[in-house]
Amino acid sequence: MGTLMSVATHSAPVRRALEADADTGGTRLVVHARADIAVAAYAAVA
């Protein structure tokens, strides 16, 4: 079973760095620009 990790940051360079360094070994990293969208995404998955 994979793991979904959701992160929110307003910084575009940080979002790009996190997406570029995301590990694909079972953990899916989703980077959002706004915290409310990250919370909504969690609610939709849970």
C-alpha positions in Angstrom: 0.0 0.0 0.0 1.4 3.4 -0.9 1.4 6.5 1.3 0.2 9.9 0.2 2.0 12.9 1.7 0.6 16.3 1.1 2.7 19.5 1.6 1.7 23.1 1.3 4.1 25.9 0.6 3.7 29.3 -1.1 7.2 29.3 -2.5 7.4 28.1 -6.2 11.1 27.3 -6.0 10.5 25.2 -2.9 7.6 23.4 -4.6 9.8 22.6 -7.6 12.6 21.4 -5.4 10.2 19.1 -3.4 8.7 17.7 -6.6 12.1 17.1 -8.2 13.4 15.3 -5.1 10.2 13.2 -4.5 10.9 9.6 -3.8 8.8 7.2 -5.9 9.3 4.1 -3.6 5.7 3.8 -2.4 5.3 7.4 -1.0 3.5 9.8 -3.3 4.3 13.5 -2.6 1.7 16.1 -3.6 2.8 19.7 -3.3 0.2 22.4 -3.0 0.5 26.1 -3.2 -2.3 26.7 -0.6 -2.9 25.0 2.7 -6.7 24.9 2.2 -6.3 22.9 -1.0 -4.0 20.5 0.8 -6.6 20.0 3.5 -9.4 19.5 0.9 -7.2 16.9 -0.9 -6.7 15.0 2.3 -10.5 15.1 3.0 -11.2 13.8 -0.5 -8.8 10.8 0.0 -9.7 10.0 3.6 
